[in-house]
Amino acid sequence: MQERLKLQHFLTIKKLKNDQVEELIKRAEYFKAGGAVPEYAQPIYAVNMFFENSTRTHCSFEMAERKLGLQTIPFDPVASSVKKGETLYDTLLALNSIGVNLAVIRHSQNEYYKELIDLDETQKLNMGIVNAGDGSGQHPSQCLLDMMTIHEQFGHFKGLKIAIIGDLTNSRVARSDMRLLRQLGAKLYFSGPTCWYSSEFTEFGSYGKVDDLLPQMDVVILLRVQHERHKQEIGFSPTEYHTEYGLTRKRYTHMKKNAIIMHPGPINRGVELASELVESSRSRFAKQMQNGVFMRMAMIEAVINGRGLGGKQ
């Protein structure tokens, strides 16, 4: 029997090797197919700490934890001592002290987790950290569920032409996906407003116009326009964006027959994507959310294994 993936934390996709990605996809597909979940001899306690609003990721992680048989401890940032000025480290130290083993965290600060894992000899925090999104940095679970969804459709990554379109500047999804997709052998393209495209993306792919790219692509990943991060911009028009960069009904007809559409959500209907295309035959939006539960089960299991939680199985 192949030994399961073991990780102390799950923070970024940057250090994942291809065989580890393949193992995570394989394990997630096993869970999705109804495979048996591990039976742990001792309870495992998890807390979900979302300092930014979330529906899909938050509920998906909680569902994954419940399917694995974990005990989930409620946490509300608004009602926590963080509002009194307590540091994130001290909040986790308190939770760890009462028996919490795993923390799933979304935070607005890039690489917030460094202070939680780069400990000095006086610090005693002993908790697995799973990154559910850090600022504009990484979104490893969204990235991996995207890999699973693409693998379900094509069975491979090598040579696939994949376009990432939209709000690149603020997208942790784009930064995670582009790195791993290139590593797995896909050919990447970017599009959207040029003011949201910068030199950091040229290392991973090339920029093209939406209408030039779409007929060639196997996968089209549309990014949400993050209005909350563009408060300083005046005169943004959702209608104009949809006309210039969105997936309209007309553009949809020009796509390859076996091409798929993906979006991390939430969707701005009529902006990134015409509303009637959200559940179209090429759309994998709902499938991504479904796959997210099983991929997050695989990710959490890897940390459980790496930290030796749950006693003997």
C-alpha positions, 0 to 999 in steps of 0.5 A: 500500500502506498504511503500517504502524503505527510505534511506538517502544514499546508501553506502554499503550492510553491514547494509541492512536487508533481508526484505530490500533486498527483497523489492529492488528486488521486486521493481526492478522486478516491474520496469523491468516488465514495472511498472509505475515510480513515478511522481515527482512534483519538478525536481531532479538533479543528478551528476555521478562522476566516478573517475575510468573508467567505462562503465556498471556502469556509463551508467547504473546509467545514464539510471536509472536516465533518466528512473526515470525522473531525470535531470543529470548534466554532470561531467568530473573529468579530467576537474574539479577543483579536478585536481587543488587540490579541495577536494571531499567535496568541489566539492560536496559543489559547486554542492550542492550549484547550486542545485544538490540533488544526487551524484553517485560516484565511487572512488579509495579510500576505504570508500571515502564517510565517509568525505561526511556524517560524518559532523561536525556542521560547514558543510552544505552539503545536498546531497544524496550519492550513492556509485558506488564502492569504491576502493577494498571495496564495490560495492552495486549496482553490488551486488544487481543486482547480487541478482536480477539475482539469484532470477530471476533464482531460486526464493530464496537464501537459500541453493544455492551453489555459487562459487566466482572464481578469483581475490578475493584480489582486488574485491569489488564485491566479498566482497559485494556479499559474505556478502549478499549471506551468510546473505540470506542463500546461501552456499559459496565457493571460488577458483582461485590462492591461492595468491589472497585468504586470511583469510578474506574470510574464514568467509564466505565460504571455498576454493576449486579447480575449477574442484572439485567445478563446478559440484556442483554449482548452481551459478558460479560468475567469477571475472575479473582479474584486470591487472591494480592492478597487475602491480607489478606481473611479468610473469602473463600468461592469457593462463595459468590462463584460463587453471588453473582457467578459465571456459573452454568449457570442464568445462562448460560441467560438470556444473549442467543443471540449473546452471548459470554463472555470471560475473561483467564485463568487461570480459577478454575473454579467461581468466576468461571465454572462449569467446564462452561461454559469450553468452551461454545458462547458461551465465547471463552476458547480463541479469546482465547488463539489470537488473542493470538499474532496480536495480539502479532505485530501489536504487536511488528511496530509496534515493529520498524517504529517503531525501524527494526529488521531492515534493509530488508524 
